[in-house]
Amino acid sequence: MKKVSSRNIVLGMLGLATVLSIGGTVSGTLAWYAYATRAALLYSGTSVFDNGQLEIGVKSSNQISELVDLGMDEETHNGSYYYFAPAGEGLSSTYMNAYLSARGYASDTLMPVTSGRFNHEDTNYNTHHLLTAPNTEVRNPDATHNLAPYATYSQITFAFKTFKTNANGEREYVSGQELWLTYVQTRASQSSTGNVAKAMRMYINRDESFYGVNNGFIFNPSVEQSGATKVAGLLNLGYDETYDFDDHGEIIYGDYSLKSGASDDGISDGPYTGENLIWDVNNKWNWESKPYNEQNQQEFADTFTATHSASAPRYYENLDNLDIKTAKYLGTDDVVQAKDSNGILANPDGKKTSVCITGGESVGYIGEFDATIYLEGWDFSVIDKEQSHKFDFQLRFETNRL
């Protein structure tokens, strides 16, 4: 059955579960729908510039004794617990799985969620919340406003300390040292194919006292240029090659409004009677002409591209009359910092591209920032055809030599 009972569904994306393995493969999956396909993710962890003067760790509001048992050093500052790997080493998969699991976040499974409308430059829409998606079993529109459970995404508070060694061979920790993200990679794993890595997002939230209020932004590590993800449109959630519909016609999921000056929303007065072809109503491919014919069109069908059902009382011919809202993001050109000709890292043109700055003695000379790692379900890459595909996600942080 294709018919969906509720029309005013606010958020939508394909139900695709993804295995998150930090530093190695793990078993276990969690389907968004009972019948959904899976994809696998290898999160390759984080590394630090190996100059022997940088320590990387994580922060927790609760004590995690398992991290100490695994060899991390524990510190407490202002009621919070910090766990650091040995100097010059990164965060291993063992460390990260223990850290995330202890705090209730996804350690071996990610599921598609959405930020909904977001713009880091607009004070009305720069609060970042991850929300659950609807599916064909969700009948209550209010249910789609639910916050995403912790188990569907990962949240890591990275912590850093920088130090120099004095004449007595003792470490002297240094305040005021900025840290930059200098390398990031999202790609299909060598043993896999596919494009699901393009759906990876990381919300970076930095210290307000140094970077200013409301400085958080969404980072899309798979693109160079900044852009936006559309967070509304027609969907084929049941994956039967037909856009979802109810008694009123095809359903627009997500955040949208009627464009100023538009007299109607563009819906037709009767059932669709045209050719039974795949339509790109969401402008996924930005096609100037259909790249298919009756013989090969089905290979283009997915969550975002489908046929119009002849059973729908109405149908959307296009979404030109609607203002589809977006979630804006920054690409690598605006986030990943390169060294200058002298090998020095610096903030360009007065912009603070660093992710944190080390504090003073009262905070243990620690710099920190929050990273929320998730799959944006409205990304066009989140489709059933990505089943069993794996991808790597790697980060590297550096500071200038002391």
C-alpha positions in Angstrom: 0.0 0.0 0.0 1.3 3.4 -0.9 -1.3 5.8 0.6 -0.1 7.8 3.6 -2.7 9.1 6.0 -1.2 12.3 7.2 -0.4 15.3 4.9 1.3 17.7 7.3 4.5 15.8 7.9 7.3 18.2 8.6 10.5 16.2 8.2 11.4 13.4 5.8 14.2 11.3 4.4 15.0 7.8 3.4 15.4 5.2 6.2 18.9 4.0 5.7 20.9 2.7 8.6 24.6 3.1 8.6 27.2 1.2 10.7 29.6 3.5 12.4 32.9 1.8 13.2 35.5 4.1 14.8 38.9 2.9 13.6 37.7 -0.6 12.5 34.9 -2.7 11.4 32.2 -3.9 13.8 29.1 -6.1 13.5 25.6 -4.9 14.1 23.1 -2.8 12.3 19.9 -0.9 13.1 17.4 -0.4 10.3 15.4 2.8 10.0 12.6 0.6 8.7 12.4 -3.0 9.4 12.8 -3.6 5.7 15.4 -0.9 5.0 18.8 -1.6 3.5 22.1 -0.9 5.3 25.3 1.0 4.6 28.4 0.8 6.6 30.7 3.5 7.8 34.3 3.3 8.9 35.2 6.3 11.1 38.9 6.3 11.0 39.4 8.4 14.0 41.4 11.5 14.6 45.1 12.2 14.5 47.3 15.0 15.6 50.3 16.7 14.1 53.2 14.6 15.4 55.4 17.3 16.8 55.4 15.9 20.3 53.8 19.1 21.7 50.1 18.3 21.4 47.8 16.1 23.4 44.3 15.2 22.1 41.5 13.9 24.2 37.8 14.0 25.0 35.5 15.6 27.6 32.6 14.1 29.5 30.2 15.3 32.2 30.4 11.8 33.8 33.4 9.8 34.8 34.3 7.0 32.4 36.6 4.6 34.3 36.9 2.3 31.3 39.0 5.0 29.5 41.5 5.0 32.3 41.6 1.2 32.2 42.4 1.5 28.5 45.4 3.8 29.1 44.0 7.3 28.9 45.0 10.0 31.5 42.1 11.4 33.5 41.8 15.0 34.6 39.0 16.9 36.3 38.3 20.6 35.8 35.3 22.6 36.9 33.2 19.4 37.4 34.0 17.9 34.1 36.2 14.9 33.2 38.9 15.0 30.5 40.6 11.9 29.1 43.8 12.4 27.0 45.7 10.0 24.8 49.5 10.0 25.0 51.3 13.0 23.5 51.5 12.9 19.7 49.0 10.0 19.4 45.5 10.1 18.1 42.2 8.8 19.4 42.0 5.1 18.8 38.9 3.2 17.8 38.9 1.5 21.2 39.0 4.8 23.0 36.3 6.3 20.9 33.9 3.4 21.1 34.2 3.3 24.9 33.7 7.1 25.1 30.6 7.3 22.9 29.0 4.2 24.3 29.4 5.4 27.9 27.6 8.6 27.0 24.8 6.9 25.1 25.7 8.2 21.6 26.1 6.1 18.5 29.3 4.2 18.5 28.6 1.5 15.9 25.4 2.7 14.2 24.4 5.9 12.6 20.9 6.6 11.3 19.7 9.4 9.0 18.5 12.5 10.9 18.1 16.1 9.9 19.0 19.5 11.1 16.0 21.0 9.4 16.3 24.6 8.3 19.6 26.1 9.5 21.6 29.2 8.7 24.6 30.1 10.9 24.4 33.7 9.7 20.7 34.2 10.6 20.0 34.5 14.4 16.5 33.2 13.8 17.7 29.9 12.4 21.2 29.2 13.8 20.2 26.9 16.6 21.2 23.4 15.7 18.9 20.5 16.7 18.9 17.1 15.1 15.4 15.8 14.4 14.0 12.4 13.5 12.5 11.6 10.2 9.0 10.4 9.3 8.2 7.2 7.6 5.1 5.6 6.2 4.1 4.2 9.6 4.2 7.6 11.4 0.5 8.8 11.4 0.8 11.7 13.9 2.4 14.8 12.3 3.6 16.1 15.7 5.8 13.0 16.0 8.0 14.2 13.3 9.1 17.1 15.5 10.9 14.8 17.9 14.5 15.3 18.7 16.7 12.5 17.3 17.8 10.0 20.0 21.4 10.1 21.0 21.9 6.6 19.6 21.3 7.9 16.1 24.3 10.2 15.9 27.7 10.9 17.6 28.7 13.8 19.8 32.3 14.3 20.7 33.8 17.1 22.7 37.4 17.2 21.6 40.0 18.5 24.0 43.5 19.7 23.4 46.6 20.7 25.3 49.8 22.1 24.0 53.1 22.1 25.8 56.8 22.8 25.6 59.7 21.1 27.5 61.8 23.2 29.8 65.5 22.7 30.6 64.7 20.2 33.3 62.8 18.0 30.9 59.4 19.0 32.4 56.3 19.8 30.4 55.0 23.3 30.6 51.5 23.6 29.2 50.8 26.7 27.2 47.6 28.9 27.0 46.5 30.9 24.0 47.5 28.2 21.4 45.0 27.8 18.6 44.2 24.5 17.0 43.1 24.0 13.3 41.5 21.2 11.4 44.1 20.7 8.6 42.9 17.5 6.9 39.6 15.8 6.4 38.6 13.0 4.1 35.2 11.4 3.3 35.3 8.8 0.6 34.1 5.3 -0.2 36.2 2.7 1.4 38.6 0.8 -0.7 36.5 -2.3 -0.4 33.3 -0.5 -1.3 31.7 1.9 -3.7 28.9 4.5 -3.6 28.2 8.0 -2.6 26.7 7.8 0.9 29.8 9.6 2.3 28.4 12.8 0.8 25.6 12.8 3.4 28.1 13.1 6.3 27.8 16.4 8.2 29.6 17.7 11.3 28.2 20.5 13.4 31.1 22.4 14.9 30.3 24.5 18.0 33.2 26.5 19.4 33.9 28.6 22.6 31.7 31.7 22.6 34.2 33.6 24.7 36.8 33.5 21.9 34.8 33.0 18.7 31.7 35.0 19.6 28.1 34.1 20.3 26.3 31.8 17.9 29.4 30.8 16.1 28.4 27.2 15.4 28.2 26.0 11.8 27.5 22.9 9.8 30.5 21.5 8.0 30.1 19.3 4.9 33.5 17.6 4.5 32.8 16.1 1.1 32.7 19.4 -0.8 35.0 22.4 -1.3 32.5 25.2 -1.7 29.9 26.2 0.9 26.3 25.5 -0.1 23.0 24.3 1.3 20.9 21.2 1.5 17.2 21.4 0.6 15.1 20.1 3.6 11.8 19.6 1.9 10.4 17.9 -1.1 8.5 14.9 -2.5 9.7 11.5 -1.2 9.3 7.8 -2.1 9.7 6.4 1.4 8.2 3.0 0.6 10.6 2.6 -2.4 8.0 1.4 -4.8 9.1 4.0 -7.4 6.0 6.2 -6.7 6.0 9.5 -4.8 4.0 9.3 -1.5 0.4 10.6 -1.5 -2.7 10.8 0.6 -6.3 11.8 -0.1 -5.3 15.3 -0.9 -2.6 14.4 -3.4 1.2 14.0 -3.3 2.8 14.9 0.0 5.4 17.6 0.4 7.6 16.5 3.4 9.8 19.0 5.2 10.1 22.7 5.8 8.6 24.9 3.1 6.2 27.8 2.4 4.3 29.3 -0.5 6.4 31.7 -2.4 5.5 35.4 -2.2 3.2 36.3 -5.1 2.3 32.7 -5.9 -1.5 32.1 -6.2 -1.4 28.4 -5.4 1.1 25.7 -4.4 1.3 24.2 -7.9 -0.9 21.1 -7.3 -3.1 19.9 -10.1 -6.9 19.5 -9.9 -7.0 15.9 -10.8 -5.0 12.6 -11.0 -1.9 12.3 -13.0 -2.6 11.0 -16.5 0.8 11.4 -18.2 3.5 8.9 -19.1 4.6 6.4 -16.4 8.1 7.8 -16.2 10.5 8.7 -13.5 10.3 12.4 -12.6 12.9 14.6 -10.9 10.5 16.9 -9.1 13.1 17.6 -6.4 15.6 18.8 -9.0 18.1 16.2 -7.7 20.0 16.1 -11.0 19.0 19.5 -12.4 18.2 17.8 -15.6 17.5 19.9 -18.7 16.1 16.8 -20.4 15.3 13.4 -19.2 18.4 11.2 -19.4 16.4 8.0 -19.7 13.8 6.3 -21.9 11.3 3.6 -21.3 14.0 0.9 -21.4 16.4 2.3 -18.8 14.4 4.8 -16.7 14.0 2.5 -13.6 17.7 2.7 -12.8 17.1 6.4 -12.0 14.4 5.7 -9.4 15.2 6.3 -5.8 13.9 8.1 -2.7 13.9 11.5 -4.4 13.1 10.6 -8.0 10.0 8.5 -8.7 6.9 8.2 -10.8 3.6 10.0 -10.3 0.8 7.6 -9.3 -2.3 7.6 -11.4 -4.3 6.9 -8.1 -3.4 10.2 -6.5 -6.2 12.8 -6.6 -3.7 15.4 -7.4 0.0 15.7 -8.1 2.8 18.2 -8.0 4.0 18.9 -11.5 6.9 20.9 -10.0 7.8 22.8 -6.8 8.4 26.2 -8.5 5.6 27.8 -6.4 7.1 26.7 -3.1 9.9 28.2 -1.1 11.9 25.1 -0.1 13.9 25.8 3.0 17.6 24.8 3.3 20.3 23.9 5.8 23.4 25.9 4.9 26.8 24.4 5.4 30.5 25.4 5.0 32.9 23.4 2.8 36.5 22.5 3.2 37.6 25.8 1.6 36.2 27.7 4.6 37.0 25.2 7.3 40.2 23.2 6.6 43.2 25.5 7.1 46.4 25.2 5.1 49.9 26.4 6.2 51.5 29.4 4.7 54.8 29.3 2.8 56.7 29.4 6.1 54.8 26.4 7.5 52.7 28.5 9.8 49.0 28.1 10.5 47.1 31.4 10.9 43.5 32.7 10.6 43.2 34.3 7.1 41.7 37.8 6.5 40.6 38.2 10.1 38.4 35.1 10.0 38.8 32.7 12.8 39.1 29.3 11.1 40.6 27.6 14.1 38.4 25.2 16.1 39.6 26.1 19.6 42.2 27.9 21.7 43.9 26.5 24.8 42.8 28.2 28.0 44.7 29.1 31.2 45.6 27.4 34.4 42.0 27.5 35.8 40.8 25.2 33.0 43.9 23.0 32.9 45.3 24.8 29.8 42.7 22.9 27.8 41.0 24.0 24.5 37.9 22.3 23.4 35.0 22.2 20.9 31.9 20.2 20.3 31.5 18.1 17.2 28.2 16.5 16.3 28.6 13.9 13.5 25.6 12.7 11.7 24.0 11.7 8.3 21.8 14.4 6.8 18.8 12.4 5.6 17.8 15.1 3.1 21.1 14.7 1.2 20.4 13.2 -2.2 23.0 10.5 -1.5 20.9 8.8 1.2 19.1 6.3 -1.0 18.4 2.6 -0.8 20.9 1.9 -3.6 23.7 2.7 -1.1 23.0 -0.6 0.7 26.2 -2.3 2.0 28.4 0.6 0.9 31.1 1.7 3.3 33.0 5.0 3.6 35.9 6.4 5.6 35.8 9.6 7.6 39.2 11.0 8.8 40.2 14.1 10.7 43.6 15.7 11.5 44.2 18.6 13.9 47.4 20.7 14.1 48.9 23.5 16.1 52.0 25.6 15.5 55.2 24.4 16.9 56.2 26.1 20.2 
